Amino acid sequence: MVAVRRATVPLLLAGALLLTGCEDEISATPVPAPVTTRTATPTPPATSPSPPPSPASASSSAAVTPVPPAAGKVVVLDPGHNGGNGSHPAEINRLVPAGRGQTKPCNTTGTATNAGYSEHAFTFDVAQRVGEALAAKGIRVVYTRQDDTGVGPCVDRRAALGNEAAADAVVSIHADGSDAAGANGFHVAYSSPPLNAAQGEPSTRLARTLRDTMRTSGFSPANYIGENGLSARTDLAGLNLSTRPAALVECGNMRNAAEAARMTSADGRQQFAAAITAAIEAYLAS
């Protein structure tokens, strides 16, 4: 979620106002044998048997199964928010390190479509689809959360999970909630200026690959934030604290009717997942 959007619906629980929207919504503050017909033919004259093939020719004719280029790579998928955040205000409002000397709330509840389909459910579904597709290619997939009913983890812990896994790529999956008139489209955020080598060329290349693949997959870049589908950020803890190539993709604006309909449908979520999967595979092969 972006800094300019508004929270979905404030929730007042246990006397605490819940924060809604993506991790990046809040500015950093201290607060899934043919059958053949044989035709009779004359018996051919007897011939001498052919000699057996040499070991070299036998081995060269054996079928070889190629190993996918990305096999053995590690990808961390970070589906934004969590389904239990809304009922644990004290825990998710707790301040944690966000990088660049900033602090931020541990997490937020995320946004939702106007009809109530939540960002946390969308991101978890898409992440699972991406993870299954990557695992089928021999890629090790690590998720920052295992279900959509828990709390957190906090944004600093999400970054730590990518670092601890020595991830070849970390991709956070979100959806935006801008109320700006006509706001639509995806954008990809990356940490800038970089705080370490991984946040330099590796992360910007990951961000560009996500942007380019989303675009060629039929998704339009955002018309209200970033530039040409890319958004350089200093305030996202998950990116600031990463020592691995990392990027965050806001798949679209949940407050836009057309994009909300796409996100709400299983076919639409598969389209998002296919694009993100293709981008990750392209990045790992580059």
Secondary structure, DSSP 8 states (H G I E B T S, - for coil): --TTS--SS--EETTEE---S-GGGS----------------------------HHHHHHHS------TTTT-EEEEEE-S-TTGGG-HHHHHSEEEEETTEEEES-----B-TT--BHHHHHHHHHHHHHHHHHTTT-EEEES-S-SSS----HHHHHHHHHHTT-SEEEEEEEE---STT---BEEEEESS-SSGGGTHHHHHHHHHHHHHHHHTT--B-SSSSBTTEEEES--HHHHT-SS-EEEEEEEETTSHHHHHHHHSHHHHHHHHHHHHHHHHHHHH-
